[in-house]
Amino acid sequence: MRSDKDKVLPTDGFIRCDTNPRAIINVDNAALLAYKRKRQAERSKQEEINRLNNEVSELKAMLKQVLEKNK
């Protein structure tokens, strides 16, 4: 028995699945592409941050070596 909660109003970008009437499929390709671009941009930023952190760690290690030699 279905209740009012099971009823879904038509919404732009979504369709009901033909094989499973309770399933709703997102067909908004523009939103999907925007999400993928945003996710890739975030990954690129994180990779750049990680690279810079590694470089700073290497510089610190080199500086420590130089300071130890000068003692």
N, CA, C and O of each residue as an XYZ file, in Angstrom:
284
protein
N       0.842     -1.175      0.000
C       0.000      0.000      0.000
C       0.892      1.246      0.000
O       1.797      1.369      0.826
N       0.635      2.144     -0.911
C       1.452      3.343     -1.045
C       0.838      4.490     -0.261
O      -0.382      4.624     -0.167
N       1.704      5.304      0.293
C       1.238      6.478      1.013
C       1.548      7.722      0.179
O       2.118      7.627     -0.908
N       1.167      8.880      0.699
C       1.446     10.131      0.012
C       2.947     10.382     -0.080
O       3.399     11.091     -0.979
N       3.725      9.809      0.840
C       5.173      9.985      0.816
C       5.804      9.312     -0.394
O       6.869      9.730     -0.848
N       5.157      8.270     -0.924
C       5.687      7.543     -2.073
C       5.443      8.281     -3.387
O       6.065      7.963     -4.401
N       4.555      9.249     -3.375
C       4.251      9.988     -4.595
C       5.348     11.010     -4.854
O       5.738     11.759     -3.959
N       5.839     11.031     -6.088
C       6.884     11.973     -6.476
C       6.321     12.891     -7.540
O       5.778     12.441     -8.549
N       6.456     14.172     -7.302
C       5.997     15.142     -8.283
C       6.999     15.220     -9.426
O       8.201     15.067     -9.204
N       6.523     15.454    -10.640
C       7.458     15.602    -11.765
C       8.422     16.759    -11.505
O       8.021     17.833    -11.057
N       9.688     16.518    -11.793
C      10.720     17.518    -11.566
C      11.636     17.563    -12.780
O      11.992     16.520    -13.328
N      12.017     18.758    -13.201
C      12.929     18.888    -14.338
C      14.229     18.161    -14.053
O      14.777     18.263    -12.955
N      14.722     17.430    -15.035
C      15.988     16.736    -14.901
C      15.878     15.339    -14.343
O      16.885     14.637    -14.248
N      14.686     14.912    -13.970
C      14.497     13.571    -13.414
C      13.381     12.869    -14.164
O      12.403     13.493    -14.575
N      13.540     11.549    -14.340
C      12.496     10.739    -14.965
C      12.323      9.469    -14.141
O      13.194      9.099    -13.354
N      11.193      8.815    -14.334
C      10.972      7.523    -13.687
C      11.580      6.443    -14.575
O      11.528      6.525    -15.802
N      12.148      5.447    -13.942
C      12.731      4.315    -14.651
C      11.600      3.448    -15.204
O      10.619      3.194    -14.505
N      11.729      2.989    -16.458
C      10.696      2.154    -17.067
C      10.618      0.771    -16.420
O       9.533      0.214    -16.256
N      11.763      0.229    -16.061
C      11.774     -1.137    -15.531
C      11.457     -1.191    -14.044
O      11.023     -2.228    -13.542
N      11.669     -0.078    -13.327
C      11.380     -0.034    -11.895
C      10.667      1.289    -11.608
O      11.319      2.324    -11.470
N       9.346      1.264    -11.519
C       8.592      2.508    -11.371
C       8.900      3.279    -10.078
O       8.556      4.457     -9.981
N       9.533      2.650     -9.094
C       9.890      3.358     -7.863
C      11.235      4.071     -7.984
O      11.586      4.887     -7.131
N      11.989      3.764     -9.046
C      13.303      4.374     -9.245
C      13.150      5.685    -10.004
O      12.325      5.810    -10.910
N      13.958      6.646     -9.615
C      13.956      7.943    -10.278
C      15.372      8.178    -10.803
O      16.344      8.006    -10.068
N      15.488      8.568    -12.064
C      16.786      8.733    -12.703
C      17.033     10.210    -12.990
O      16.167     10.910    -13.516
N      18.231     10.669    -12.635
C      18.634     12.043    -12.921
C      19.169     12.084    -14.345
O      20.127     11.380    -14.667
N      18.566     12.892    -15.191
C      18.986     13.007    -16.584
C      19.507     14.411    -16.900
O      19.579     14.801    -18.065
N      19.866     15.158    -15.874
C      20.379     16.514    -16.062
C      21.877     16.434    -16.348
O      22.697     16.506    -15.432
N      22.227     16.284    -17.626
C      23.620     16.111    -18.021
C      24.460     17.353    -17.739
O      25.644     17.230    -17.424
N      23.885     18.528    -17.843
C      24.637     19.755    -17.563
C      25.076     19.788    -16.098
O      26.204     20.179    -15.798
N      24.200     19.384    -15.196
C      24.547     19.346    -13.771
C      25.620     18.294    -13.516
O      26.518     18.511    -12.702
N      25.537     17.174    -14.192
C      26.548     16.124    -14.032
C      27.910     16.615    -14.504
O      28.913     16.396    -13.824
N      27.961     17.269    -15.648
C      29.228     17.796    -16.158
C      29.792     18.867    -15.231
O      31.000     18.913    -14.999
N      28.930     19.722    -14.703
C      29.387     20.749    -13.766
C      29.964     20.104    -12.510
O      30.988     20.553    -11.995
N      29.320     19.067    -12.021
C      29.816     18.347    -10.845
C      31.180     17.732    -11.129
O      32.094     17.828    -10.309
N      31.315     17.098    -12.293
C      32.593     16.468    -12.639
C      33.710     17.499    -12.773
O      34.836     17.255    -12.339
N      33.403     18.655    -13.375
C      34.408     19.724    -13.498
C      34.826     20.238    -12.129
O      36.012     20.453    -11.875
N      33.863     20.431    -11.258
C      34.161     20.920     -9.913
C      34.999     19.906     -9.148
O      35.957     20.276     -8.468
N      34.645     18.633     -9.254
C      35.388     17.578     -8.569
C      36.822     17.514     -9.085
O      37.754     17.358     -8.295
N      37.012     17.633    -10.403
C      38.356     17.602    -10.975
C      39.162     18.824    -10.533
O      40.356     18.708    -10.258
N      38.530     19.981    -10.462
C      39.220     21.189    -10.007
C      39.667     21.028     -8.557
O      40.778     21.422     -8.202
N      38.816     20.456     -7.725
C      39.180     20.228     -6.326
C      40.332     19.238     -6.214
O      41.234     19.418     -5.395
N      40.303     18.200     -7.031
C      41.403     17.228     -7.027
C      42.711     17.887     -7.452
O      43.762     17.636     -6.861
N      42.641     18.725     -8.474
C      43.840     19.417     -8.948
C      44.401     20.332     -7.870
O      45.613     20.386     -7.666
N      43.519     21.051     -7.181
C      43.968     21.922     -6.091
C      44.636     21.112     -4.999
O      45.681     21.507     -4.483
N      44.038     19.970     -4.639
C      44.601     19.144     -3.580
C      45.949     18.560     -3.997
O      46.867     18.472     -3.181
N      46.069     18.163     -5.259
C      47.352     17.656     -5.754
C      48.425     18.732     -5.692
O      49.563     18.448     -5.319
N      48.080     19.962     -6.052
C      49.024     21.082     -5.995
C      49.442     21.360     -4.550
O      50.617     21.606     -4.278
N      48.495     21.322     -3.640
C      48.810     21.531     -2.215
C      49.755     20.437     -1.723
O      50.729     20.719     -1.025
N      49.464     19.194     -2.086
C      50.325     18.082     -1.678
C      51.729     18.236     -2.254
O      52.716     17.988     -1.562
N      51.820     18.643     -3.515
C      53.124     18.838     -4.149
C      53.908     19.929     -3.440
O      55.099     19.770     -3.175
N      53.248     21.031     -3.134
C      53.916     22.136     -2.441
C      54.347     21.722     -1.033
O      55.429     22.100     -0.582
N      53.524     20.963     -0.347
C      53.899     20.471      0.987
C      55.143     19.594      0.912
O      56.029     19.688      1.762
N      55.205     18.743     -0.108
C      56.381     17.885     -0.279
C      57.630     18.720     -0.551
O      58.699     18.433     -0.011
N      57.500     19.745     -1.381
C      58.644     20.602     -1.682
C      59.120     21.343     -0.435
O      60.324     21.468     -0.214
N      58.200     21.829      0.372
C      58.574     22.528      1.601
C      59.284     21.567      2.547
O      60.271     21.935      3.185
N      58.788     20.345      2.638
C      59.431     19.343      3.503
C      60.857     19.059      3.019
O      61.777     18.947      3.829
N      61.035     18.943      1.714
C      62.370     18.713      1.160
C      63.298     19.894      1.459
O      64.455     19.699      1.831
N      62.791     21.108      1.296
C      63.595     22.305      1.582
C      63.989     22.361      3.055
O      65.119     22.719      3.385
N      63.069     22.013      3.927
C      63.382     22.002      5.360
C      64.474     20.987      5.665
O      65.391     21.263      6.439
N      64.371     19.820      5.057
C      65.374     18.782      5.284
C      66.743     19.244      4.782
O      67.754     19.032      5.452
N      66.776     19.870      3.616
C      68.044     20.374      3.079
C      68.624     21.468      3.963
O      69.832     21.503      4.200
N      67.779     22.349      4.446
C      68.241     23.436      5.315
C      68.817     22.877      6.615
O      69.827     23.372      7.114
N      68.178     21.859      7.152
C      68.699     21.222      8.366
C      70.080     20.624      8.108
O      70.972     20.734      8.950
N      70.258     19.991      6.945
C      71.557     19.417      6.594
C      72.621     20.505      6.508
O      73.729     20.330      7.014
N      72.293     21.627      5.871
C      73.245     22.734      5.721
C      73.597     23.283      7.103
O      74.768     23.544      7.380
N      72.627     23.456      7.951
C      72.880     23.995      9.285
C      73.726     23.037     10.115
O      74.585     23.478     10.879
N      73.498     21.735      9.978
C      74.290     20.754     10.706
C      75.754     20.776     10.242
O      76.662     20.620     11.059
N      75.983     20.963      8.972
C      77.349     21.004      8.444
C      78.091     22.253      8.913
O      79.310     22.225      9.080
N      77.362     23.347      9.125
C      77.988     24.607      9.519
C      78.255     24.702     11.017
O      78.837     25.689     11.465
N      77.860     23.732     11.785
C      78.092     23.778     13.248
C      79.519     23.522     13.586
O      79.886     23.525     14.762
